[in-house]
Amino acid sequence: MASTTPQPRPRLVLASASPRRLALLAQIGVKPDAILPSEIDEAPRRGEAPRALAERLAMGKAFAAAAMASKPGGLSPRLTLAADTVVCVGRRILPKCETLDQAEECLNLLSGRGHRVYTGLALIAPGGAARRRLVETRLRFKRLSRGEIEAYLASGEWRGKAGGYAIQGLAGAFVERLVGSYSNVVGLPLAETAALLAGHGYHVHRSWDASLV
């Protein structure tokens, strides 16, 4: 009879130091073995579509982190996971806001309108093979009053957020409609990430026990 003993799952490198992505992975019982954020140019190319940008940046980050992990003394063999989230209105890509003016412009643009959030996922296997996924969520904000915009700007929650808002925080009060993955809007689509990992032998549910509850 063949053995049914589960094989040890591969080690995992995360190509991001985002607290939101780490918290989302922890939610499904995943703790990366190493965190290797990769610094690449995230500027969109001329005429580049939002979904293409999310895919390209995720792949670029994954390959850069995999290269770092493969250096002598690095973590090998391993899976390398990367993600990049893009917020857009039509083909207009909204920035990761660092100034009040940027955040105010984004909120005014999103007020009373629909927009989309794309996250590109990329996974590099130990042999160098790459797999990728693209996840799309559609949202609509209610029409925001001047007072709501000013209060949100004063909160500072917009800082460093794509599109100038964090759905898991105060801006959850702005969302009238959401179609697709909620966790995608936070920064990492969990079902799709778990499926991508499982395809390479990293089954997230095998670490679940009463200690996670």
N, CA and C of each residue as an Amber inpcrd file, in Angstrom:
protein
   639
   0.8560000  -1.1980000   0.0000000   0.0000000   0.0000000   0.0000000
   0.8900000   1.2460000   0.0000000   0.5330000   2.2030000  -0.8330000
   1.3170000   3.4380000  -0.9090000   1.1480000   4.2440000   0.3660000
   2.2020000   4.9170000   0.7630000   2.1450000   5.7550000   1.9610000
   1.2520000   6.9640000   1.7320000   0.4680000   7.3130000   2.7660000
  -0.3940000   8.4990000   2.6870000   0.1780000   9.6510000   3.5060000
   1.4190000   9.4840000   3.9810000   2.0360000  10.5550000   4.7610000
   2.2310000  11.7840000   3.8930000   1.6600000  12.9370000   4.2970000
   1.7900000  14.1270000   3.4630000   3.2360000  14.5920000   3.3550000
   3.6150000  15.0110000   2.1730000   4.9540000  15.5300000   1.9630000
   5.0890000  16.9070000   2.6170000   6.2720000  17.2200000   3.1420000
   6.4560000  18.5580000   3.7270000   6.2610000  19.6150000   2.6460000
   5.5690000  20.6650000   3.0110000   5.3090000  21.6690000   1.9930000
   6.5470000  22.5270000   1.7560000   6.6630000  23.1130000   0.5750000
   7.8570000  23.9100000   0.2480000   7.9680000  25.1440000   1.1390000
   9.1920000  25.6390000   1.2290000   9.3880000  26.9080000   1.9210000
   8.8790000  28.0420000   1.0300000   8.4350000  29.1090000   1.6790000
   7.7840000  30.2040000   0.9600000   8.4980000  31.5300000   1.2030000
   8.8280000  32.2070000   0.1090000   9.3770000  33.5600000   0.1530000
   8.3000000  34.5300000  -0.3220000   8.0710000  35.5780000   0.4330000
   7.1190000  36.6190000   0.0410000   7.8980000  37.8360000  -0.4330000
   7.5970000  38.2790000  -1.6520000   8.3130000  39.4180000  -2.2410000
   7.6190000  40.7280000  -1.8800000   7.2790000  40.8900000  -0.5990000
   6.5930000  42.0960000  -0.1530000   6.7220000  42.2120000   1.3520000
   6.8830000  43.4360000   1.8270000   6.8930000  43.6890000   3.2640000
   5.6060000  44.3650000   3.7050000   4.5810000  44.3330000   2.8510000
   3.3140000  44.9890000   3.1600000   2.6620000  44.3660000   4.3940000
   2.3910000  45.1530000   5.4350000   1.7010000  44.6100000   6.6160000
   0.3320000  44.0390000   6.2680000  -0.3390000  44.6270000   5.2790000
  -1.6690000  44.1310000   4.9020000  -1.5690000  42.7330000   4.2970000
  -0.5920000  42.5160000   3.4250000  -0.4580000  41.1940000   2.8080000
  -0.0250000  40.1510000   3.8380000   0.8480000  40.5300000   4.7470000
   1.2500000  39.5920000   5.7930000   0.0610000  39.2180000   6.6750000
  -0.7730000  40.2050000   7.0010000  -1.9480000  39.9350000   7.8330000
  -2.9450000  39.0450000   7.1000000  -3.1050000  39.2580000   5.8060000
  -4.0300000  38.4300000   5.0320000  -3.5260000  36.9940000   4.9490000
  -2.2330000  36.8140000   4.7180000  -1.6840000  35.4590000   4.7010000
  -1.8540000  34.7870000   6.0660000  -1.6120000  35.5290000   7.1330000
  -1.7780000  34.9710000   8.4780000  -3.2230000  34.5450000   8.7190000
  -4.1530000  35.2700000   8.1170000  -5.5750000  34.9410000   8.2680000
  -5.8840000  33.5250000   7.7980000  -5.1490000  33.0560000   6.7670000
  -5.3850000  31.6950000   6.2680000  -4.2780000  30.7350000   6.7190000
  -3.5540000  31.1350000   7.7660000  -2.5890000  30.2380000   8.3740000
  -1.2520000  30.1490000   7.6960000  -0.9000000  31.1520000   6.8870000
   0.3680000  31.1260000   6.1600000   1.3440000  32.1250000   6.7730000
   2.5300000  31.6300000   7.1260000   3.6140000  32.4890000   7.5870000
   4.8160000  32.2530000   6.6870000   5.1810000  33.2530000   5.8760000
   6.3270000  33.0660000   4.9650000   7.5990000  32.7130000   5.7320000
   8.4430000  31.8980000   5.0930000   9.7330000  31.5600000   5.6850000
  10.7270000  32.7010000   5.5570000  10.5020000  33.5760000   4.5930000
  11.3720000  34.7410000   4.4140000  10.5880000  35.8350000   3.7080000
  10.9510000  37.0710000   3.9890000  10.3390000  38.2320000   3.3470000
  11.4460000  38.9810000   2.6200000  11.3340000  39.0370000   1.3030000
  12.3580000  39.6920000   0.4900000  11.6900000  40.7120000  -0.4310000
  11.3660000  41.8860000   0.0930000  10.7600000  42.8960000  -0.7770000
  11.7160000  43.3020000  -1.8820000  11.1860000  43.4080000  -3.0850000
  12.0320000  43.7440000  -4.2320000  11.7150000  45.1540000  -4.7060000
  12.7550000  45.9060000  -4.9630000  12.6120000  47.2790000  -5.4200000
  12.6850000  47.3160000  -6.9420000  11.5460000  47.5640000  -7.5860000
  11.5250000  47.7120000  -9.0350000  10.7820000  48.9960000  -9.3780000
  10.9830000  49.4620000 -10.5870000  10.2960000  50.6640000 -11.0520000
   8.8250000  50.3290000 -11.2760000   7.9340000  50.9810000 -10.5230000
   6.5120000  50.6830000 -10.6040000   5.7500000  51.6520000 -11.5110000
   6.4550000  52.5350000 -12.1820000   5.7830000  53.4980000 -13.0490000
   5.1360000  52.7900000 -14.2400000   3.8920000  53.1340000 -14.5670000
   3.2590000  52.5330000 -15.7530000   4.0000000  52.9380000 -17.0250000
   4.0290000  52.0410000 -17.9790000   4.5930000  52.3660000 -19.2830000
   3.5660000  53.1400000 -20.0950000   4.0380000  53.8530000 -21.0810000
   3.1530000  54.6590000 -21.9100000   2.0690000  53.7810000 -22.5340000
   0.8170000  54.1380000 -22.2820000  -0.3030000  53.4080000 -22.8570000
  -0.6180000  52.0840000 -22.1990000   0.0740000  51.7470000 -21.0890000
  -0.1150000  50.4460000 -20.4500000  -1.4690000  50.3800000 -19.7380000
  -2.2130000  49.3120000 -19.9700000  -3.5150000  49.1150000 -19.3430000
  -3.3270000  48.7330000 -17.8730000  -4.2880000  49.0670000 -17.0030000
  -4.1680000  48.7580000 -15.5730000  -3.9240000  47.2850000 -15.2920000
  -4.6480000  46.3930000 -15.9670000  -4.4820000  44.9600000 -15.6990000
  -3.1070000  44.4720000 -16.1470000  -2.6090000  45.0150000 -17.2480000
  -1.2750000  44.6450000 -17.7280000  -0.2020000  45.1140000 -16.7490000
  -0.4000000  46.2940000 -16.1730000   0.5540000  46.8170000 -15.1920000
   0.6080000  45.9200000 -13.9610000  -0.5630000  45.5130000 -13.4480000
  -0.5970000  44.6570000 -12.2640000   0.1210000  43.3350000 -12.5210000
  -0.0960000  42.7480000 -13.6840000   0.5600000  41.4860000 -14.0280000
   2.0680000  41.6640000 -14.1680000   2.4740000  42.7230000 -14.8650000
   3.9040000  42.9350000 -15.1110000   4.6660000  43.1850000 -13.8110000
   4.1050000  44.0110000 -12.9340000   4.7990000  44.3160000 -11.6910000
   4.8760000  43.1010000 -10.7740000   3.8170000  42.3140000 -10.7250000
   3.8600000  41.1060000  -9.8960000   4.9530000  40.1610000 -10.3780000
   5.0400000  39.9580000 -11.6870000   6.0760000  39.0740000 -12.2280000
   7.4710000  39.6410000 -11.9730000   7.6250000  40.9320000 -12.1710000
   8.9270000  41.5530000 -11.9410000   9.3780000  41.4130000 -10.4970000
   8.4670000  41.6190000  -9.5590000   8.8010000  41.4910000  -8.1420000
   9.1350000  40.0470000  -7.7860000   8.3630000  39.1100000  -8.3410000
   8.6050000  37.6970000  -8.0460000   9.9760000  37.2560000  -8.5290000
  10.3340000  37.5980000  -9.7590000  11.6270000  37.1880000 -10.2960000
  12.7840000  37.8660000  -9.5460000  12.5900000  39.1260000  -9.1550000
  13.6470000  39.8230000  -8.4200000  13.8720000  39.1910000  -7.0530000
  12.7860000  38.8500000  -6.3550000  12.9180000  38.2210000  -5.0410000
  13.4920000  36.8150000  -5.1620000  13.0760000  36.0770000  -6.2070000
  13.6090000  34.7240000  -6.4160000  15.1050000  34.7700000  -6.6670000
  15.5630000  35.7840000  -7.3910000  16.9960000  35.9260000  -7.6560000
  17.7600000  36.1920000  -6.3530000  17.1790000  37.0120000  -5.4690000
  17.8310000  37.2790000  -4.1920000  17.8920000  36.0160000  -3.3400000
  16.7980000  35.2440000  -3.3560000  16.7340000  34.0300000  -2.5350000
  17.6770000  32.9440000  -3.0250000  18.0480000  32.9940000  -4.3000000
  18.8920000  31.9490000  -4.8740000  20.3860000  32.2080000  -4.6880000
  20.7440000  33.3500000  -4.1280000  22.1510000  33.6450000  -3.9020000
  22.7470000  32.6860000  -2.8690000  24.0580000  32.5020000  -2.8770000
  24.6810000  31.6050000  -1.9030000  24.2440000  31.9400000  -0.4830000
  23.8340000  30.9110000   0.2400000  23.3550000  31.1220000   1.5990000
  21.8930000  31.5090000   1.6560000  21.2520000  31.5920000   0.4940000
  19.8470000  31.9730000   0.4440000  18.9260000  30.8110000   0.7350000
  17.6530000  31.0510000   0.5360000  16.6310000  30.0530000   0.8390000
  16.3180000  29.2720000  -0.4280000  16.7910000  28.0360000  -0.4900000
  16.5770000  27.2310000  -1.6880000  16.5150000  25.7650000  -1.2840000
  15.5770000  24.9710000  -1.9040000  14.5500000  25.3770000  -2.8640000
  13.3940000  26.0930000  -2.1660000  12.6030000  26.8410000  -2.9260000
  11.5230000  27.6120000  -2.3140000  10.5340000  28.0520000  -3.3880000
   9.3420000  28.4320000  -2.9440000   8.3730000  29.1210000  -3.7800000
   8.4950000  30.6080000  -3.4870000   8.3690000  31.4270000  -4.5160000
   8.4340000  32.8770000  -4.3310000   7.1210000  33.4800000  -4.8060000
   6.4450000  34.1530000  -3.8910000   5.1330000  34.7370000  -4.1680000
   5.2240000  36.2550000  -4.1970000   4.6160000  36.8600000  -5.2120000
   4.5630000  38.3210000  -5.3040000   3.1690000  38.7430000  -5.7360000
   2.8240000  39.9720000  -5.3940000   1.5280000  40.5290000  -5.7900000
   1.6660000  42.0200000  -6.0010000   0.8280000  42.5530000  -6.8750000
   0.7660000  44.0020000  -7.0510000  -0.6800000  44.3890000  -7.3170000
  -1.1320000  45.4280000  -6.6250000  -2.5260000  45.8610000  -6.7200000
  -2.6120000  47.2220000  -7.3940000  -3.5280000  47.3300000  -8.3510000
  -3.7230000  48.5540000  -9.1210000  -5.1930000  48.9630000  -9.0300000
  -5.4270000  50.2280000  -8.7340000  -6.7830000  50.7900000  -8.6920000
  -6.9490000  51.6970000  -9.8970000  -8.0870000  51.5850000 -10.5760000
  -8.2540000  52.3940000 -11.7850000  -9.7060000  52.8060000 -11.9750000
  -9.8600000  53.9150000 -12.6550000 -11.1610000  54.3780000 -13.1440000
 -11.0530000  54.3850000 -14.6660000 -11.7470000  53.4600000 -15.3110000
 -11.5270000  53.2720000 -16.7310000 -10.0860000  52.8070000 -16.9440000
  -9.3730000  53.4800000 -17.8140000  -7.9610000  53.1560000 -18.0420000
  -7.0250000  54.0420000 -17.2140000  -7.5980000  54.9160000 -16.4210000
  -6.7750000  55.8200000 -15.6100000  -6.3160000  55.1060000 -14.3490000
  -5.0180000  54.9660000 -14.1970000  -4.4260000  54.2970000 -13.0390000
  -4.2410000  55.3160000 -11.9230000  -4.7990000  55.0110000 -10.7510000
  -4.6920000  55.9270000  -9.6230000  -3.4060000  55.6440000  -8.8440000
  -2.7990000  56.6830000  -8.2780000  -1.5000000  56.5080000  -7.6130000
  -1.6250000  55.9150000  -6.2110000  -0.4960000  55.4470000  -5.6830000
  -0.3930000  55.1610000  -4.2640000  -0.1090000  56.5010000  -3.5940000
  -1.0980000  57.0350000  -2.9410000  -1.0650000  58.4430000  -2.5390000
  -0.0630000  58.7110000  -1.4180000   0.7260000  59.7370000  -1.6280000
   1.7070000  60.1630000  -0.6320000   1.4870000  61.6060000  -0.1980000
   0.6050000  62.3340000  -0.8940000   0.3340000  63.7240000  -0.5340000
  -1.1740000  63.9320000  -0.4070000  -1.5510000  64.9610000   0.3510000
  -2.9640000  65.3070000   0.5040000  -3.6090000  65.6070000  -0.8370000
  -2.8930000  66.3090000  -1.6810000  -3.4550000  66.6620000  -2.9870000
  -3.7650000  65.4260000  -3.8130000  -2.8730000  64.4400000  -3.7990000
  -3.1240000  63.2000000  -4.5270000  -4.3610000  62.4890000  -3.9830000
  -4.4360000  62.3910000  -2.6550000  -5.5600000  61.6880000  -2.0380000
  -6.8800000  62.4020000  -2.3080000  -6.8740000  63.7090000  -2.2260000
  -8.0970000  64.4690000  -2.4780000  -8.5560000  64.2970000  -3.9240000
  -7.6180000  64.3150000  -4.8570000  -7.9610000  64.1190000  -6.2660000
  -8.5850000  62.7380000  -6.4820000  -8.0100000  61.7230000  -5.8430000
  -8.5400000  60.3650000  -5.9870000  -9.9510000  60.2650000  -5.4210000
 -10.1700000  60.7990000  -4.2290000 -11.4890000  60.7080000  -3.6080000
 -12.5430000  61.4540000  -4.4190000 -12.1850000  62.6090000  -4.9490000
 -13.1160000  63.3410000  -5.7990000 -13.4530000  62.5560000  -7.0590000
 -12.4710000  61.8650000  -7.6030000 -12.6810000  61.0730000  -8.8110000
 -13.5480000  59.8470000  -8.5190000 -13.3480000  59.2110000  -7.3750000
 -14.0750000  57.9940000  -7.0260000 -15.4960000  58.2690000  -6.5360000
 -15.7480000  59.4810000  -6.0640000 -17.0500000  59.8270000  -5.4930000
 -18.1900000  59.5860000  -6.4790000 -19.1330000  58.7140000  -6.1030000
 -20.3150000  58.4670000  -6.9200000 -20.0480000  57.6840000  -8.1810000
 -18.8720000  57.0640000  -8.2960000 -18.5010000  56.3750000  -9.5320000
 -18.0390000  54.9490000  -9.2480000 -18.0540000  54.1540000 -10.3010000
 -17.5110000  52.8050000 -10.2170000 -16.0300000  52.8100000 -10.5320000
 -15.3210000  51.8500000  -9.9670000 -13.9040000  51.6810000 -10.2950000
 -13.5440000  50.2060000 -10.1440000 -12.3460000  49.8610000 -10.5410000
 -11.8920000  48.4690000 -10.5050000 -10.5630000  48.3580000  -9.7670000
 -10.4120000  47.2350000  -9.1130000  -9.1540000  46.9150000  -8.4390000
  -8.6320000  45.6110000  -9.0310000  -7.4170000  45.6590000  -9.5530000
  -6.7630000  44.4730000 -10.1090000  -5.5830000  44.1030000  -9.2210000
  -5.4410000  42.8210000  -8.9420000  -4.2190000  42.3350000  -8.3010000
  -3.6070000  41.2600000  -9.1800000  -2.3560000  41.4730000  -9.5380000
  -1.5950000  40.4540000 -10.2380000  -0.8910000  39.5850000  -9.2100000
  -0.9700000  38.2810000  -9.3940000  -0.2640000  37.3250000  -8.5440000
   0.7820000  36.6050000  -9.3920000   1.9440000  36.3680000  -8.8250000
   2.9870000  35.6180000  -9.5290000   3.6540000  34.6760000  -8.5460000
   3.8910000  33.4490000  -8.9910000   4.5410000  32.4480000  -8.1620000
   5.6590000  31.7940000  -8.9640000   6.8760000  31.8440000  -8.4170000
   8.0370000  31.2330000  -9.0550000   8.3670000  29.9390000  -8.3130000
   8.3890000  28.8270000  -9.0390000   8.6810000  27.5210000  -8.4610000
  10.1910000  27.3200000  -8.3110000  10.6160000  26.3150000  -7.5360000
  12.0570000  26.0810000  -7.3330000  12.8480000  25.9400000  -8.6300000
  12.2470000  25.3570000  -9.6660000  12.9630000  25.1980000 -10.9270000
  12.9360000  26.4200000 -11.8200000  12.2520000  27.4780000 -11.3740000
  12.1890000  28.7120000 -12.1500000  10.9240000  28.8990000 -12.9600000
  10.0580000  27.8760000 -12.9990000   8.7950000  28.0190000 -13.7220000
   7.9130000  29.0440000 -13.0270000   7.2060000  29.8370000 -13.8200000
   6.3730000  30.9020000 -13.2730000   4.9020000  30.6590000 -13.5960000
   4.0510000  30.9320000 -12.6130000   2.6110000  30.9050000 -12.8130000
   2.0600000  32.2530000 -12.3770000   0.9750000  32.6680000 -13.0170000
   0.4100000  33.9590000 -12.6520000  -1.1060000  33.9220000 -12.7160000
  -1.7140000  34.8220000 -11.9630000  -3.1640000  35.0050000 -11.9660000
  -3.4500000  36.4990000 -11.9250000  -4.6020000  36.8660000 -12.4450000
  -5.0560000  38.2460000 -12.3420000  -6.4610000  38.2220000 -11.7650000
  -6.6810000  38.9950000 -10.7160000  -7.9770000  39.0220000 -10.0360000
  -8.5590000  40.4300000 -10.1270000  -9.8300000  40.5070000 -10.4780000
 -10.5080000  41.7930000 -10.6540000 -11.6860000  41.9080000  -9.6990000
 -11.8070000  43.0590000  -9.0450000 -12.9610000  43.3820000  -8.2170000
 -13.5250000  44.7120000  -8.6860000 -14.8420000  44.7690000  -8.8030000
 -15.5180000  46.0040000  -9.2020000 -16.2120000  46.6180000  -7.9860000
 -16.0490000  47.9240000  -7.8320000 -16.6390000  48.6190000  -6.6980000
 -17.3270000  49.9010000  -7.1520000 -18.2010000  50.3830000  -6.2900000
 -18.8010000  51.6950000  -6.5110000 -18.8520000  52.4290000  -5.1820000
 -18.3630000  53.6730000  -5.1920000 -18.4550000  54.5410000  -4.0270000
 -19.7670000  55.3240000  -4.0690000 -20.3110000  55.6080000  -2.8970000
 -21.4230000  56.5420000  -2.8270000 -20.9000000  57.9530000  -3.1490000
 -21.8090000  58.8780000  -3.3670000 -21.3700000  60.2560000  -3.5910000
 -20.9180000  60.8340000  -2.2570000 -19.6670000  61.2810000  -2.2280000
 -19.0760000  61.7500000  -0.9800000 -19.3320000  63.2370000  -0.7750000
 -19.7040000  63.5960000   0.4420000 -19.8640000  65.0090000   0.7710000
 -18.4880000  65.6230000   1.0110000 -18.4580000  66.9390000   0.9830000
 -17.1920000  67.6230000   1.2460000 -16.7040000  67.2970000   2.6470000
 -17.6500000  67.2160000   3.5960000 -17.2730000  66.9040000   4.9650000
 -16.6620000  65.5170000   5.1020000 -17.2010000  64.5430000   4.3630000
 -16.6560000  63.1820000   4.4130000 -15.2490000  63.1370000   3.8390000
 -15.0440000  63.8340000   2.7270000 -13.7120000  63.8550000   2.1210000
 -12.7030000  64.4990000   3.0580000 -13.0740000  65.6370000   3.6460000
 -12.1550000  66.3420000   4.5370000 -11.8340000  65.5130000   5.7790000
 -12.8450000  64.8220000   6.3170000 -12.6170000  63.9900000   7.4990000
 -11.7030000  62.8180000   7.1700000 -11.8890000  62.2190000   5.9910000
 -11.0490000  61.0890000   5.6150000  -9.6090000  61.5390000   5.3770000
  -9.4520000  62.6790000   4.7460000  -8.1080000  63.2190000   4.5380000
  -7.4250000  63.4900000   5.8750000  -8.1880000  64.0170000   6.8330000
  -7.6240000  64.3310000   8.1450000  -7.2130000  63.0700000   8.8970000
  -7.8470000  61.9400000   8.5870000  -7.5270000  60.6830000   9.2840000
  -6.1250000  60.1770000   8.9500000  -5.6320000  60.5300000   7.7670000
  -4.3310000  60.0550000   7.3250000  -4.3250000  58.6140000   6.8420000
  -5.4910000  57.9700000   6.8520000  -5.5530000  56.5610000   6.4680000
  -5.2190000  56.3270000   4.9930000  -5.3250000  57.3590000   4.1970000
  -5.1010000  57.2700000   2.7510000  -3.6280000  57.1060000   2.3920000
  -2.7510000  57.4450000   3.3070000  -1.3250000  57.5270000   2.9760000
  -0.7670000  56.1710000   2.5450000  -0.1300000  56.1560000   1.3630000
   0.4810000  54.9450000   0.8480000  -0.4960000  53.9510000   0.2560000
  -1.7780000  54.3390000   0.1540000  -2.8000000  53.4230000  -0.3570000
  -3.0870000  53.7100000  -1.8280000  -3.1580000  52.6600000  -2.6250000
  -3.5350000  52.8180000  -4.0310000  -4.9590000  53.3530000  -4.1120000
  -5.1340000  54.4250000  -4.8740000  -6.4550000  55.0380000  -4.9770000
  -6.8080000  55.9360000  -3.8150000  -5.9340000  56.0090000  -2.8250000
  -6.1590000  56.9220000  -1.7110000  -7.1340000  56.4280000  -0.6620000
  -7.3770000  55.1130000  -0.5880000  -8.2870000  54.6340000   0.4570000
  -7.9430000  53.2110000   0.8620000  -8.4090000  52.8290000   2.0570000
  -8.2600000  51.4640000   2.5660000  -9.6520000  50.9400000   2.9040000
 -10.1330000  49.9630000   2.1430000 -11.4920000  49.4650000   2.3300000
 -11.6770000  48.8110000   3.6970000 -10.5960000  48.2690000   4.2710000
 -10.6910000  47.5900000   5.5570000 -10.7490000  48.5680000   6.7210000
 -10.6700000  49.8630000   6.4290000 -10.7070000  50.8860000   7.4640000
 -11.9320000  51.7750000   7.3360000 -11.7210000  53.0490000   7.5850000
 -12.8100000  54.0150000   7.5930000 -13.5410000  54.0950000   6.2570000
 -12.8070000  53.9040000   5.1600000 -13.4000000  54.0350000   3.8290000
 -14.3960000  52.9280000   3.5100000 -14.4950000  51.9240000   4.3670000
 -15.5440000  50.9270000   4.1810000 -16.9240000  51.5640000   4.1760000
 -17.0610000  52.7290000   4.8220000 -18.3400000  53.4460000   4.8490000
 -18.6890000  54.0750000   3.5070000 -17.7370000  54.1040000   2.5770000
 -17.9700000  54.7330000   1.2730000 -18.4690000  53.7470000   0.2140000
 -18.3070000  52.4530000   0.4600000 -18.5370000  51.4530000  -0.5800000
 -20.0150000  51.0560000  -0.6400000 -20.6640000  51.3770000  -1.7440000
 -22.0670000  51.0090000  -1.9600000 -22.2080000  49.6100000  -2.5420000
 -21.2380000  49.2290000  -3.3680000 -21.3570000  47.9610000  -4.0920000
 -19.9800000  47.3720000  -4.3230000 -19.8870000  46.0530000  -4.1720000
 -18.6370000  45.3520000  -4.4330000 -18.9630000  44.0240000  -5.1020000
 -18.3300000  43.7780000  -6.2390000 -18.5180000  42.5230000  -6.9630000
 -17.1480000  41.8730000  -7.1280000 -16.9720000  40.7190000  -6.4950000
 -15.6860000  40.0250000  -6.5720000 -15.0810000  39.8300000  -5.2050000
 -13.7700000  39.7300000  -5.1590000 -13.0400000  39.4080000  -3.9340000
 -12.7970000  40.6500000  -3.0770000 -13.2810000  40.6040000  -1.8270000
 -13.0050000  41.6860000  -0.8840000 -11.5180000  41.7370000  -0.5320000
 -10.9210000  40.5680000  -0.2600000  -9.5110000  40.5580000   0.1320000
  -8.6080000  41.0720000  -0.9810000  -9.0760000  40.9540000  -2.2290000
  -8.3320000  41.5250000  -3.3510000  -8.1730000  43.0290000  -3.1870000
  -9.2200000  43.7000000  -2.7160000  -9.1800000  45.1530000  -2.5470000
  -8.2490000  45.5230000  -1.3910000  -8.1870000  44.6700000  -0.3790000
  -7.2680000  44.9170000   0.7350000  -5.8160000  44.7770000   0.2750000
  -5.5800000  43.8500000  -0.6730000  -4.2140000  43.7310000  -1.1970000
  -3.7690000  42.3490000  -1.5960000  -4.5930000  41.3050000  -1.3070000
  -4.1920000  39.9550000  -1.6890000  -5.4420000  39.0690000  -1.7590000
  -5.8390000  38.6210000  -2.9560000  -7.0220000  37.7600000  -3.0830000
  -6.7220000  36.3740000  -2.5160000  -7.3790000  36.0280000  -1.4130000
  -6.9630000  34.8510000  -0.6590000  -7.2900000  33.5320000  -1.3450000
  -8.4780000  33.3970000  -1.9080000  -8.8270000  32.1210000  -2.5490000
  -7.8840000  31.8260000  -3.7090000  -7.6110000  32.8260000  -4.5080000
  -6.7390000  32.6390000  -5.6680000  -5.2920000  32.3810000  -5.2420000
  -4.8540000  33.0560000  -4.1810000  -3.5020000  32.8250000  -3.6740000
  -3.3510000  31.4010000  -3.1560000  -4.3440000  30.9420000  -2.3870000
  -4.2970000  29.5800000  -1.8580000  -4.2840000  28.5500000  -2.9830000
  -5.0640000  28.8060000  -4.0420000  -5.0990000  27.8740000  -5.1720000
  -3.7610000  27.8480000  -5.9060000  -3.1470000  29.0110000  -6.0620000
  -1.8520000  29.0870000  -6.7390000  -0.7930000  28.3190000  -5.9510000
  -0.7850000  28.4830000  -4.6380000   0.1730000  27.7700000  -3.7930000
  -0.0760000  26.2590000  -3.8210000  -1.3580000  25.8740000  -3.7770000
  -1.6860000  24.4500000  -3.7610000  -1.1980000  23.7460000  -5.0150000
  -1.1690000  24.4710000  -6.1400000  -0.6950000  23.8890000  -7.3850000
   0.7600000  23.4700000  -7.3330000   1.4910000  23.9790000  -6.3320000
   2.9030000  23.6010000  -6.1620000   3.1310000  22.9120000  -4.8170000
   2.0930000  22.2800000  -4.2860000   2.2600000  21.4660000  -3.0930000
   2.2030000  22.1880000  -1.7740000   1.8650000  23.4680000  -1.7970000
   1.7630000  24.2480000  -0.5540000   0.2750000  24.3970000  -0.2290000
  -0.2470000  23.4420000   0.5370000  -1.6760000  23.4150000   0.8620000
  -1.9000000  24.1260000   2.1990000  -2.5140000  25.2790000   2.1420000
  -2.6080000  26.1120000   3.3470000  -3.4010000  25.4260000   4.4490000
  -4.3940000  24.6100000   4.1070000  -5.2590000  24.0270000   5.1330000
  -4.5340000  23.0000000   6.0010000  -3.3870000  22.5090000   5.5480000
  -2.6920000  21.4810000   6.3260000  -2.0530000  22.0330000   7.5970000
  -2.0060000  23.3510000   7.7290000  -1.4650000  23.9360000   8.9620000
  -2.5730000  24.3630000   9.9150000  -3.8260000  24.1470000   9.5140000
  -4.9340000  24.5930000  10.3670000  -5.1280000  23.6420000  11.5390000
  -5.2730000  24.2040000  12.7000000  -5.6470000  23.4320000  13.8900000
  -6.2810000  24.3880000  14.8700000  -6.5880000  23.8850000  16.0420000
  -7.3200000  24.7100000  17.0120000  -6.5400000  25.9430000  17.4460000
  -5.2160000  25.9250000  17.2880000  -4.4180000  27.0810000  17.7300000
  -4.6630000  28.3120000  16.8810000  -5.2410000  28.1160000  15.6770000
  -5.4900000  29.2640000  14.7990000  -6.8250000  29.9260000  15.0820000
  -7.6780000  29.2810000  15.8530000  -9.0320000  29.7850000  16.0890000
  -9.0300000  30.7710000  17.2360000
